Every structure is written in C-alpha cells, then in structure tokens.
Amino acid sequence: MYYDIIESPIGPILLAGDEKGLRHLNFLKSKKIIEVPADWIENKKFFREVARQLEDYFSGKLQSFNLELAPEGTDFQKSVWKALCEIPYGETRTYKEIAVSIGKPKAYRAVGLANNRNPVAIIVPCHRVIGADGKLTGYASGLDIKEFLLRLESRC
C-alpha cells in the first residue's frame, strides 16, 4: 500500500492506495484518524493525479472527480457509496433519500452507518448527506469540515 500526505485548506489529508485505486482519504485533523502502518510506502508520485484533482476541487475548478477508487466495504456499503457519487455537486440528499435510491427505504439508519464508514471522503461525497430536517448531522471527520465542504460547493 502506498501513501502520501498532502496539504489542503482543511488541514493535512492522508491518501492511501495501490494499483487497484485509492483506498483511503482521511483528514488528519479529524476524529477519524488512521495511523500509517509500518509496511506502507510513501509515494508522492503515485498520488500526483489525486492531489491535482483535489487542488482543483478546493479552488472551485473541479466538480466531478475522475479517479480509480478501491474502497473496501460490504456490498450494502458499496451501494450507498455509489449512490453518494450520484449526488450532484452543490446539492444535498437526506439519509432517507439515499435509502430509497438504493431500494432500501427503511434502511436510512444503516445508510448513516455506511456514510460514516466511507473511506474515501470528498471523492465519495458523504458530506452531501444531511438530516431529514435539513440540518447538518454527523460527519465522521467533524461537522466543521462538512460545513466547509458544503460552503465550498455552494459558491459555484
């Protein structure tokens, strides 16, 4: 597994992946911290395109990522993450709307758990999911980061 740590407007971000694609994107200033295992190899060149696209995203030039992803999860989690990728830039959906979109209308709590376990934040836009009342709710990396990302996307 390769990794790199890049700087962003919301602090350092840990990227990790292999030949199959990006497996992790974690905010190092968040509650959900991943420690770099000793057998991972630092490789800035491997993540050059990911870093470029993230830089363009943060500058408002990119609204849709085009990267190979390889997040690990259950089939249910992967179906939720796929549905998250279908939420248009600058828009939000509720947990219930995601549950309905994957054909599991009563599974909105499970959608919330899958959202929380998304290993590739920003690129799989779990920050675009809000509570049924329209309020920001749970974000594994902290509501301040979720709010920042939603504000960023609302400017375009």
Backbone hydrogen bonds in HBPLUS format (Angstrom, degrees):
<---DONOR---> <-ACCEPTOR-->    atom                        ^
c    i                          cat <-CA-CA->   ^        H-A-AA   ^      H-
h    n   atom  resd res      DA  || num        DHA   H-A  angle D-A-AA Bond
n    s   type  num  typ     dist DA aas  dist angle  dist       angle   num
A0041-ILE N   A0001-MET O   2.91 MM  40  6.34 160.0  1.95 154.5 160.6     1
A0002-TYR N   A0017-GLY O   2.80 MM  15  5.43 166.0  1.82 174.0 169.6     2
A0017-GLY N   A0002-TYR O   3.00 MM  15  5.43 153.8  2.07 141.3 148.2     3
A0003-TYR N   A0041-ILE O   2.94 MM  38  6.08 142.0  2.08 141.3 141.8     4
A0043-ASN N   A0003-TYR O   2.85 MM  40  5.82 158.6  1.90 159.3 162.0     5
A0004-ASP N   A0015-LEU O   2.98 MM  11  5.28 146.4  2.10 142.8 147.4     6
A0015-LEU N   A0004-ASP O   2.81 MM  11  5.28 173.8  1.82 167.8 169.3     7
A0006-ILE N   A0013-ILE O   2.85 MM   7  5.28 155.5  1.91 154.0 156.4     8
A0013-ILE N   A0006-ILE O   2.76 MM   7  5.28 160.3  1.79 157.6 164.0     9
A0011-GLY N   A0008-SER O   3.06 MM   3  5.12 155.1  2.13 118.1 115.3    10
A0028-LEU N   A0012-PRO O   2.94 MM  16  5.57 171.0  1.95 150.5 152.8    11
A0014-LEU N   A0026-ASN O   2.77 MM  12  5.11 164.7  1.79 157.4 159.4    12
A0026-ASN N   A0014-LEU O   2.94 MM  12  5.11 159.3  1.98 144.5 151.0    13
A0016-ALA N   A0024-HIS O   3.06 MM   8  4.97 150.0  2.15 139.3 136.8    14
A0023-ARG N   A0016-ALA O   2.77 MM   7  5.70 158.0  1.82 143.3 150.4    15
A0024-HIS N   A0016-ALA O   2.98 MM   8  4.97 154.2  2.05 146.0 142.9    16
A0018-ASP N   A0021-GLY O   3.14 MM   3  5.48 154.6  2.20 143.3 144.3    17
A0021-GLY N   A0018-ASP O   2.94 MM   3  5.48 144.7  2.07 115.4 125.2    18
A0022-LEU N   A0068-GLU O   2.88 MM  46  6.28 164.2  1.91 143.4 139.5    19
A0070-ALA N   A0022-LEU O   2.78 MM  48  5.47 168.0  1.80 142.5 138.5    20
A0025-LEU N   A0119-PRO O   2.77 MM  94  6.17 141.1  1.92 157.5 157.4    21
A0030-SER N   A0027-PHE O   3.31 MM   3  5.45 159.2  2.36 111.6 112.0    22
A0040-TRP N   A0037-PRO O   3.15 MM   3  5.66 168.6  2.16 117.7 121.2    23
A0047-PHE N   A0044-LYS O   3.15 MM   3  5.51 137.4  2.34 106.1 116.7    24
A0048-ARG N   A0045-LYS O   3.21 MM   3  5.14 169.3  2.23 109.2 110.3    25
A0051-ALA N   A0047-PHE O   2.88 MM   4  6.05 170.5  1.89 163.8 166.1    26
A0052-ARG N   A0048-ARG O   2.92 MM   4  6.14 152.9  2.00 144.4 152.4    27
A0053-GLN N   A0049-GLU O   2.95 MM   4  6.15 166.7  1.97 151.7 154.5    28
A0054-LEU N   A0050-VAL O   2.91 MM   4  6.13 158.6  1.95 152.5 159.0    29
A0055-GLU N   A0051-ALA O   2.92 MM   4  6.07 157.0  1.97 146.5 152.9    30
A0056-ASP N   A0052-ARG O   2.97 MM   4  6.26 157.5  2.02 149.6 155.6    31
A0057-TYR N   A0053-GLN O   2.87 MM   4  6.09 149.9  1.96 144.3 153.2    32
A0058-PHE N   A0054-LEU O   2.88 MM   4  6.16 167.7  1.90 156.4 158.2    33
A0059-SER N   A0055-GLU O   3.04 MM   4  6.22 137.2  2.23 139.8 151.3    34
A0061-LYS N   A0056-ASP O   2.81 MM   5  5.00 138.6  1.99 160.9 157.2    35
A0062-LEU N   A0056-ASP O   3.20 MM   6  5.20 135.7  2.41 112.1 107.8    36
A0060-GLY N   A0057-TYR O   3.01 MM   3  5.18 158.9  2.05 107.4 114.0    37
A0078-LYS N   A0074-THR O   2.92 MM   4  6.18 165.4  1.95 154.4 158.4    38
A0079-SER N   A0075-ASP O   2.95 MM   4  6.20 145.6  2.07 144.5 153.8    39
A0079-SER N   A0076-PHE O   3.06 MM   3  5.11 119.9  2.44  95.5 110.7    40
A0080-VAL N   A0076-PHE O   3.02 MM   4  6.38 152.0  2.10 151.9 159.6    41
A0081-TRP N   A0077-GLN O   2.86 MM   4  6.17 165.5  1.88 157.6 161.5    42
A0082-LYS N   A0078-LYS O   2.92 MM   4  6.04 150.0  2.01 141.2 149.1    43
A0083-ALA N   A0079-SER O   3.08 MM   4  6.27 154.0  2.15 138.9 145.6    44
A0084-LEU N   A0080-VAL O   2.90 MM   4  6.24 147.8  2.00 150.8 160.7    45
A0085-CYS N   A0081-TRP O   3.19 MM   4  6.46 147.6  2.30 140.4 147.6    46
A0086-GLU N   A0083-ALA O   3.04 MM   3  5.20 149.3  2.14 101.9 111.5    47
A0087-ILE N   A0084-LEU O   3.08 MM   3  5.49 166.1  2.10 113.2 117.6    48
A0091-GLU N   A0088-PRO O   3.02 MM   3  5.56 152.1  2.10 140.6 139.8    49
A0093-ARG N   A0128-ARG O   2.93 MM  35  6.38 148.7  2.03 155.9 164.6    50
A0130-ILE N   A0093-ARG O   2.83 MM  37  6.14 155.7  1.89 149.0 157.4    51
A0098-ILE N   A0094-THR O   3.07 MM   4  6.44 153.2  2.15 148.7 155.5    52
A0099-ALA N   A0095-TYR O   2.93 MM   4  6.23 158.5  1.98 148.1 154.5    53
A0100-VAL N   A0096-LYS O   2.88 MM   4  6.16 160.9  1.91 155.9 160.1    54
A0101-SER N   A0097-GLU O   2.95 MM   4  6.12 155.2  2.02 141.2 148.5    55
A0102-ILE N   A0098-ILE O   3.11 MM   4  6.41 134.6  2.33 147.4 158.0    56
A0102-ILE N   A0099-ALA O   3.31 MM   3  5.44 138.2  2.50  97.6 108.2    57
A0104-LYS N   A0099-ALA O   2.87 MM   5  5.05 156.1  1.92 161.7 153.6    58
A0103-GLY N   A0100-VAL O   3.01 MM   3  5.09 161.6  2.04 108.8 113.5    59
A0107-ALA N   A0104-LYS O   2.90 MM   3  5.41 166.4  1.91 126.9 131.1    60
A0111-VAL N   A0107-ALA O   2.84 MM   4  6.14 146.2  1.95 150.6 161.8    61
A0112-GLY N   A0108-TYR O   3.05 MM   4  6.26 148.2  2.16 135.4 142.9    62
A0113-LEU N   A0109-ARG O   3.04 MM   4  6.46 149.4  2.14 144.6 152.5    63
A0114-ALA N   A0110-ALA O   2.90 MM   4  6.18 158.8  1.95 149.0 154.7    64
A0115-ASN N   A0111-VAL O   2.80 MM   4  5.97 155.7  1.86 149.6 157.1    65
A0116-ASN N   A0112-GLY O   2.96 MM   4  6.16 152.2  2.04 142.3 149.5    66
A0117-ARG N   A0113-LEU O   3.11 MM   4  6.37 133.3  2.33 138.3 150.2    67
A0117-ARG N   A0114-ALA O   3.12 MM   3  5.09 131.0  2.37  94.1 107.3    68
A0118-ASN N   A0115-ASN O   3.24 MM   3  5.33 165.3  2.26 108.6 110.9    69
A0124-VAL N   A0120-VAL O   2.92 MM   4  5.73 161.3  1.95 172.3 175.2    70
A0123-ILE N   A0121-ALA O   2.75 MM   2  5.51 141.1  1.90 104.8  92.0    71
A0126-CYS N   A0124-VAL O   2.75 MM   2  5.99 131.9  1.98 119.2 104.1    72
A0128-ARG N   A0125-PRO O   3.10 MM   3  5.78 168.1  2.12 118.1 121.9    73
A0129-VAL N   A0126-CYS O   3.30 MM   3  5.79 159.5  2.34 117.4 117.7    74
A0131-GLY N   A0135-LYS O   2.91 MM   4  5.35 166.3  1.93 172.8 168.1    75
A0134-GLY N   A0131-GLY O   2.90 MM   3  5.28 160.1  1.94 117.1 120.6    76
A0142-GLY N   A0139-TYR O   2.76 MM   3  5.18 166.2  1.78 123.5 128.1    77
A0145-ILE N   A0142-GLY O   3.15 MM   3  5.65 131.0  2.41 109.5 120.0    78
A0146-LYS N   A0142-GLY O   3.27 MM   4  6.64 162.4  2.30 148.8 153.8    79
A0147-GLU N   A0143-LEU O   2.82 MM   4  5.92 164.3  1.84 150.2 154.4    80
A0148-PHE N   A0144-ASP O   3.03 MM   4  6.15 154.6  2.10 136.8 143.8    81
A0149-LEU N   A0145-ILE O   2.97 MM   4  6.23 164.3  2.00 155.3 158.2    82
A0150-LEU N   A0146-LYS O   3.00 MM   4  6.25 161.5  2.04 153.5 158.5    83
A0151-ARG N   A0147-GLU O   2.91 MM   4  6.07 158.0  1.96 150.1 156.5    84
A0152-LEU N   A0148-PHE O   2.88 MM   4  6.09 159.3  1.92 150.6 156.7    85
A0153-GLU N   A0149-LEU O   3.04 MM   4  6.27 160.1  2.08 146.9 151.3    86
A0154-SER N   A0150-LEU O   2.96 MM   4  6.11 137.2  2.15 139.6 151.3    87
A0154-SER N   A0151-ARG O   3.18 MM   3  5.06 125.9  2.49  92.3 106.5    88
A0155-ARG N   A0152-LEU O   3.39 MM   3  5.66 154.1  2.46 103.1 110.2    89
